[in-house]
Structures are given as structure tokens and as C-alpha cells.
Amino acid sequence: MYSVVSPLLGRVDLDRAAEHRTDESWLAQAWSTGLVIVLTDEGEVPITEAADGPRVQWRESSSVDQTIDRVLLGIFDDRARFMVNGRRDIKADGWQDLRGVGVQLPEVEASFFVEALGISNWHRTHRHCPRCGAPTRYVEAGWSTECTADQSRHFPRTDPAVIMLVNDGADRCVLGRQAAWPEGRFSILAGFVEPGETAEQAVRREVAEEVGLTVTDVRYVGSQPWPFPASLMLGFVATVTGSEQIVRADGEIAEAAWFSKDDIRQQRGMQMLPSGLSIAYHIINGWISGELDQ
């Protein structure tokens, strides 16, 4: 599928060095000269404030506990990059999570941050075998785990989710506020893909469930990894057919309304829109500019 929207996260094709994940001699050599990003359980990394903006503070592998579990993230500038979980145990200009600093980082560093956060979230919540409950251990450079009892193998999971700009085919689109969000914060609609349905079917179902509208002309526009905790956001635009009356049905949406392009430009009727970190921001801007019509 052709991608129209190009959000910040996942914009760079990293060299993940997947062919080396089972090569223990290569991994040992790569670790000896590699750089490491330390990620806390809260999803924060150490940040250095450079003249041209914040940067991830990479550590020399020699400064990291050699017995700690680590994940190979890939290779950049001829050096292997790894991730370990740790504490705020080094001096830094600050510790930031992805939401706080992501839009300010260079694209490569933002991409490594996303990768590290996604795999870290999986490891943190999958420490035991789902078959027998025994502890698991890292294998394949942290990209799978093995049960210490029955030797079954387990791999990271990514949850597909759809995020869609619902419009009237002209100058208006639907924005909503989730019940957990503060007053005045609006975005486009989203929801998870359920077993047995396509992404396009999920768009139609979620729109009907959340705001009671029927949509057609469901069109893919781009995707984005979203490691909060483990999603892949599949972006779409869709056009309403029939009644344009919004009926909130499933309780997930606290508010929903039609907004014109000028309403969004001026932020009339709202206080906050998605940040540049989210694909929602890029879909909204692409629709307003007419880029998504091409």
C-alpha cells in the first residue's frame, strides 16, 4: 500500500542486524565495542542537551553490568547499539520519556528510542512462559525468550490498531475526546483490530461503535509504531455516507463533534490537538492541506 502520511516515529529504516541475533561470537564482539541506551521501567532515557537540541545519551558498553540482559537494537555509524533496562544511575542533563522528547530528537535517535521502548515493554510484561508459568530467558539477542522448563519459544507481539479521520467529503471531520482525556483535548477516532477482521472492516466497525456513523471509501494513508505499550497504528481516512448525526454508543468517547478545517486551524471549540509525535497530527494536517486528496 502507498503511504501518503510520513509520521516521525518509524520514518527511518534502521539496520536491525537481524542476521546476527543468533551469532554469539559476533554479539560478543559487537557488545565489546558497542553503545548502550539505558531505559528505566518508566520508559525514560538519559538525555544530553546539545547546542542543536536534546540527544539520547548512549553509554559505552564497558560501563554497563556485563551480566544484565540486553537487546541488540541494530547498527548505526558502524557501531552496534543495544538496550538494557536500568535505573537513573548516571549523570545526565535530564531523563525523558518518548512523549516528552521524541519530537525534538533526530529521526534516527527517535527510531531507536521507539524500538527500545517497544521491546522493553514486551519483556517487562512477559517474564514467564504463557504455557506453564515458568521463568523465561532472553535468546536471539533479546528478540525472543525461551521457557526454562519446557524450552518453548516466545516472540514479541504487536497489536494492530486503526486510526481514522472521518470526514464529510468536503470541509468537515469528526474529532472526539476519550473519557480519560482532559477537557478540551481532541483527536481523530481510533480502535484495535479484532480477530477475524481486516483493518478496513475495523475502521467501519469502530466508527459505528464510537459515534454511530456509517463510512465508506476507507483509504489507507500511512502507519506508525506506537509503543504505548505495543501498537502499530494503521492510518486511514473515511467518508460518511447517509446521516451525519453523531451518536455516542460504546462509552469510550466522552465528546465528539464535527469540526471544519478552519475550526481546527484556529482551535475553536478545543484546547489541545495531537502532538507531532502522533500519526494523528500528520493525518489531520494532511487532510487540511489537501495532501490526502491527491
Disulfide bonds with the S-S distance in Angstrom:
none
